[in-house]
Amino acid sequence: MLRLLRVGVLILLFLAFMDPRWPMPARVVYLLDFSPSARESVFALADRLPRDGIYVAFAERAVRIPSPTARRLDLGEGTDLKAAFQEAEALKPTRVVLVSDGLFEPIPAPFPLDAVYVPPKPHVAVELVPPPYPLYGETVGVGVVLEAPLPTEA
Protein backbone atom coordinates (compact mmCIF):
# COMPACT_ATOMS: atom_id res chain seq x y z
CA MET A 1 0.00 0.00 0.00
CA LEU A 2 2.81 2.37 0.90
CA ARG A 3 4.56 1.53 -2.36
CA LEU A 4 1.40 2.37 -4.35
CA LEU A 5 1.14 5.71 -2.54
CA ARG A 6 4.78 6.53 -3.38
CA VAL A 7 4.25 5.66 -7.05
CA GLY A 8 1.11 7.84 -7.10
CA VAL A 9 2.97 10.79 -5.55
CA LEU A 10 5.84 10.37 -8.03
CA ILE A 11 3.39 10.34 -10.95
CA LEU A 12 1.70 13.49 -9.64
CA LEU A 13 5.08 15.21 -9.18
CA PHE A 14 6.10 14.20 -12.70
CA LEU A 15 2.84 15.59 -14.11
CA ALA A 16 3.30 18.82 -12.15
CA PHE A 17 6.83 19.12 -13.50
CA MET A 18 5.60 18.62 -17.09
CA ASP A 19 3.09 21.47 -16.54
CA PRO A 20 0.30 20.11 -18.77
CA ARG A 21 -2.09 22.70 -20.18
CA TRP A 22 -5.24 22.33 -22.18
CA PRO A 23 -6.24 25.31 -24.29
CA MET A 24 -9.62 26.77 -23.48
CA PRO A 25 -11.91 27.18 -26.47
CA ALA A 26 -12.19 30.88 -27.28
CA ARG A 27 -15.20 32.65 -28.71
CA VAL A 28 -13.68 35.55 -30.66
CA VAL A 29 -16.01 38.08 -32.30
CA TYR A 30 -14.62 40.31 -35.05
CA LEU A 31 -16.44 43.61 -35.66
CA LEU A 32 -15.80 44.62 -39.29
CA ASP A 33 -16.42 48.28 -40.18
CA PHE A 34 -18.28 48.30 -43.52
CA SER A 35 -18.82 52.07 -43.60
CA PRO A 36 -17.81 53.71 -46.92
CA SER A 37 -14.56 55.13 -45.50
CA ALA A 38 -13.27 51.75 -44.20
CA ARG A 39 -14.95 49.23 -46.50
CA GLU A 40 -12.17 48.79 -49.09
CA SER A 41 -9.42 48.46 -46.46
CA VAL A 42 -11.45 45.90 -44.49
CA PHE A 43 -12.10 43.92 -47.69
CA ALA A 44 -8.35 43.89 -48.39
CA LEU A 45 -7.59 42.63 -44.86
CA ALA A 46 -10.37 40.00 -44.83
CA ASP A 47 -8.29 37.23 -46.43
CA ARG A 48 -5.78 37.37 -43.58
CA LEU A 49 -8.35 37.05 -40.76
CA PRO A 50 -8.83 33.61 -39.15
CA ARG A 51 -11.77 31.57 -40.42
CA ASP A 52 -12.81 30.19 -37.02
CA GLY A 53 -14.05 33.51 -35.59
CA ILE A 54 -17.54 34.96 -35.45
CA TYR A 55 -17.96 37.96 -37.75
CA VAL A 56 -20.25 40.97 -37.40
CA ALA A 57 -20.35 43.58 -40.17
CA PHE A 58 -21.55 47.04 -39.21
CA ALA A 59 -22.13 50.50 -40.61
CA GLU A 60 -25.44 52.17 -39.63
CA ARG A 61 -26.67 48.75 -38.49
CA ALA A 62 -24.94 45.51 -37.56
CA VAL A 63 -25.49 41.98 -38.91
CA ARG A 64 -23.70 38.68 -38.46
CA ILE A 65 -21.91 37.41 -41.57
CA PRO A 66 -20.69 33.85 -42.27
CA SER A 67 -17.04 34.65 -43.08
CA PRO A 68 -14.66 37.61 -43.18
CA THR A 69 -14.74 37.66 -46.99
CA ALA A 70 -18.54 38.06 -47.17
CA ARG A 71 -19.60 41.42 -48.62
CA ARG A 72 -22.54 43.47 -47.33
CA LEU A 73 -23.13 46.83 -49.00
CA ASP A 74 -26.65 47.37 -47.65
CA LEU A 75 -25.73 48.38 -44.08
CA GLY A 76 -25.89 52.14 -44.61
CA GLU A 77 -23.48 55.01 -45.08
CA GLY A 78 -22.68 55.96 -41.46
CA THR A 79 -21.04 54.20 -38.53
CA ASP A 80 -23.07 53.09 -35.49
CA LEU A 81 -20.60 51.53 -33.09
CA LYS A 82 -23.26 51.06 -30.41
CA ALA A 83 -25.24 48.69 -32.67
CA ALA A 84 -22.07 46.67 -33.29
CA PHE A 85 -21.33 46.46 -29.56
CA GLN A 86 -24.90 45.28 -28.84
CA GLU A 87 -24.68 42.59 -31.51
CA ALA A 88 -21.30 41.41 -30.18
CA GLU A 89 -22.49 41.40 -26.58
CA ALA A 90 -25.43 39.18 -27.54
CA LEU A 91 -22.95 36.56 -28.81
CA LYS A 92 -21.24 36.33 -25.36
CA PRO A 93 -17.64 36.50 -26.61
CA THR A 94 -14.46 35.80 -24.68
CA ARG A 95 -12.65 38.35 -26.88
CA VAL A 96 -13.77 41.13 -29.26
CA VAL A 97 -11.63 42.55 -32.08
CA LEU A 98 -12.67 45.79 -33.80
CA VAL A 99 -11.40 46.20 -37.39
CA SER A 100 -12.00 49.84 -38.32
CA ASP A 101 -10.56 53.13 -39.54
CA GLY A 102 -11.60 54.89 -36.33
CA LEU A 103 -13.73 57.57 -38.05
CA PHE A 104 -16.68 57.48 -35.66
CA GLU A 105 -17.84 58.99 -32.39
CA PRO A 106 -15.96 57.16 -29.64
CA ILE A 107 -18.11 55.36 -27.10
CA PRO A 108 -16.89 53.16 -24.25
CA ALA A 109 -17.03 49.45 -24.97
CA PRO A 110 -18.94 47.27 -22.46
CA PHE A 111 -16.19 44.62 -22.72
CA PRO A 112 -12.42 44.50 -23.27
CA LEU A 113 -11.74 45.43 -26.87
CA ASP A 114 -8.78 44.80 -29.18
CA ALA A 115 -8.49 46.99 -32.27
CA VAL A 116 -6.98 46.58 -35.72
CA TYR A 117 -6.52 49.87 -37.57
CA VAL A 118 -7.16 50.05 -41.31
CA PRO A 119 -6.45 53.27 -43.23
CA PRO A 120 -9.54 55.19 -44.36
CA LYS A 121 -10.33 55.55 -48.03
CA PRO A 122 -9.73 59.12 -49.17
CA HIS A 123 -12.98 60.45 -50.54
CA VAL A 124 -14.40 63.76 -51.63
CA ALA A 125 -17.92 64.78 -50.66
CA VAL A 126 -19.64 67.18 -53.07
CA GLU A 127 -22.66 69.22 -52.04
CA LEU A 128 -24.60 71.74 -54.13
CA VAL A 129 -26.11 74.65 -52.20
CA PRO A 130 -28.96 76.33 -54.14
CA PRO A 131 -30.56 79.61 -53.03
CA PRO A 132 -33.51 79.18 -50.64
CA TYR A 133 -36.36 80.34 -52.93
CA PRO A 134 -35.43 80.84 -56.59
CA LEU A 135 -38.12 82.24 -58.86
CA TYR A 136 -39.12 80.50 -62.06
CA GLY A 137 -36.85 81.60 -64.89
CA GLU A 138 -34.50 83.51 -62.57
CA THR A 139 -30.75 83.08 -63.04
CA VAL A 140 -29.29 82.05 -59.70
CA GLY A 141 -25.89 81.24 -58.31
CA VAL A 142 -25.35 77.78 -56.89
CA GLY A 143 -22.65 77.15 -54.29
CA VAL A 144 -20.50 74.04 -54.32
CA VAL A 145 -19.06 72.60 -51.10
CA LEU A 146 -16.19 70.12 -51.43
CA GLU A 147 -15.08 68.19 -48.37
CA ALA A 148 -12.10 65.82 -48.20
CA PRO A 149 -10.18 64.17 -45.34
CA LEU A 150 -6.85 64.74 -47.14
CA PRO A 151 -5.42 67.70 -49.06
CA THR A 152 -6.97 67.45 -52.53
CA GLU A 153 -6.88 69.55 -55.68
CA ALA A 154 -10.32 70.69 -56.76
C-alpha positions in Angstrom: 0.0 0.0 0.0 2.8 2.4 0.9 4.6 1.5 -2.4 1.4 2.4 -4.4 1.1 5.7 -2.5 4.8 6.5 -3.4 4.3 5.7 -7.0 1.1 7.8 -7.1 3.0 10.8 -5.5 5.8 10.4 -8.0 3.4 10.3 -11.0 1.7 13.5 -9.6 5.1 15.2 -9.2 6.1 14.2 -12.7 2.8 15.6 -14.1 3.3 18.8 -12.1 6.8 19.1 -13.5 5.6 18.6 -17.1 3.1 21.5 -16.5 0.3 20.1 -18.8 -2.1 22.7 -20.2 -5.2 22.3 -22.2 -6.2 25.3 -24.3 -9.6 26.8 -23.5 -11.9 27.2 -26.5 -12.2 30.9 -27.3 -15.2 32.7 -28.7 -13.7 35.6 -30.7 -16.0 38.1 -32.3 -14.6 40.3 -35.0 -16.4 43.6 -35.7 -15.8 44.6 -39.3 -16.4 48.3 -40.2 -18.3 48.3 -43.5 -18.8 52.1 -43.6 -17.8 53.7 -46.9 -14.6 55.1 -45.5 -13.3 51.8 -44.2 -15.0 49.2 -46.5 -12.2 48.8 -49.1 -9.4 48.5 -46.5 -11.4 45.9 -44.5 -12.1 43.9 -47.7 -8.3 43.9 -48.4 -7.6 42.6 -44.9 -10.4 40.0 -44.8 -8.3 37.2 -46.4 -5.8 37.4 -43.6 -8.3 37.0 -40.8 -8.8 33.6 -39.2 -11.8 31.6 -40.4 -12.8 30.2 -37.0 -14.1 33.5 -35.6 -17.5 35.0 -35.4 -18.0 38.0 -37.7 -20.3 41.0 -37.4 -20.3 43.6 -40.2 -21.6 47.0 -39.2 -22.1 50.5 -40.6 -25.4 52.2 -39.6 -26.7 48.8 -38.5 -24.9 45.5 -37.6 -25.5 42.0 -38.9 -23.7 38.7 -38.5 -21.9 37.4 -41.6 -20.7 33.9 -42.3 -17.0 34.7 -43.1 -14.7 37.6 -43.2 -14.7 37.7 -47.0 -18.5 38.1 -47.2 -19.6 41.4 -48.6 -22.5 43.5 -47.3 -23.1 46.8 -49.0 -26.7 47.4 -47.6 -25.7 48.4 -44.1 -25.9 52.1 -44.6 -23.5 55.0 -45.1 -22.7 56.0 -41.5 -21.0 54.2 -38.5 -23.1 53.1 -35.5 -20.6 51.5 -33.1 -23.3 51.1 -30.4 -25.2 48.7 -32.7 -22.1 46.7 -33.3 -21.3 46.5 -29.6 -24.9 45.3 -28.8 -24.7 42.6 -31.5 -21.3 41.4 -30.2 -22.5 41.4 -26.6 -25.4 39.2 -27.5 -22.9 36.6 -28.8 -21.2 36.3 -25.4 -17.6 36.5 -26.6 -14.5 35.8 -24.7 -12.7 38.4 -26.9 -13.8 41.1 -29.3 -11.6 42.6 -32.1 -12.7 45.8 -33.8 -11.4 46.2 -37.4 -12.0 49.8 -38.3 -10.6 53.1 -39.5 -11.6 54.9 -36.3 -13.7 57.6 -38.0 -16.7 57.5 -35.7 -17.8 59.0 -32.4 -16.0 57.2 -29.6 -18.1 55.4 -27.1 -16.9 53.2 -24.3 -17.0 49.4 -25.0 -18.9 47.3 -22.5 -16.2 44.6 -22.7 -12.4 44.5 -23.3 -11.7 45.4 -26.9 -8.8 44.8 -29.2 -8.5 47.0 -32.3 -7.0 46.6 -35.7 -6.5 49.9 -37.6 -7.2 50.0 -41.3 -6.5 53.3 -43.2 -9.5 55.2 -44.4 -10.3 55.6 -48.0 -9.7 59.1 -49.2 -13.0 60.4 -50.5 -14.4 63.8 -51.6 -17.9 64.8 -50.7 -19.6 67.2 -53.1 -22.7 69.2 -52.0 -24.6 71.7 -54.1 -26.1 74.7 -52.2 -29.0 76.3 -54.1 -30.6 79.6 -53.0 -33.5 79.2 -50.6 -36.4 80.3 -52.9 -35.4 80.8 -56.6 -38.1 82.2 -58.9 -39.1 80.5 -62.1 -36.9 81.6 -64.9 -34.5 83.5 -62.6 -30.8 83.1 -63.0 -29.3 82.1 -59.7 -25.9 81.2 -58.3 -25.3 77.8 -56.9 -22.7 77.2 -54.3 -20.5 74.0 -54.3 -19.1 72.6 -51.1 -16.2 70.1 -51.4 -15.1 68.2 -48.4 -12.1 65.8 -48.2 -10.2 64.2 -45.3 -6.8 64.7 -47.1 -5.4 67.7 -49.1 -7.0 67.4 -52.5 -6.9 69.5 -55.7 -10.3 70.7 -56.8 
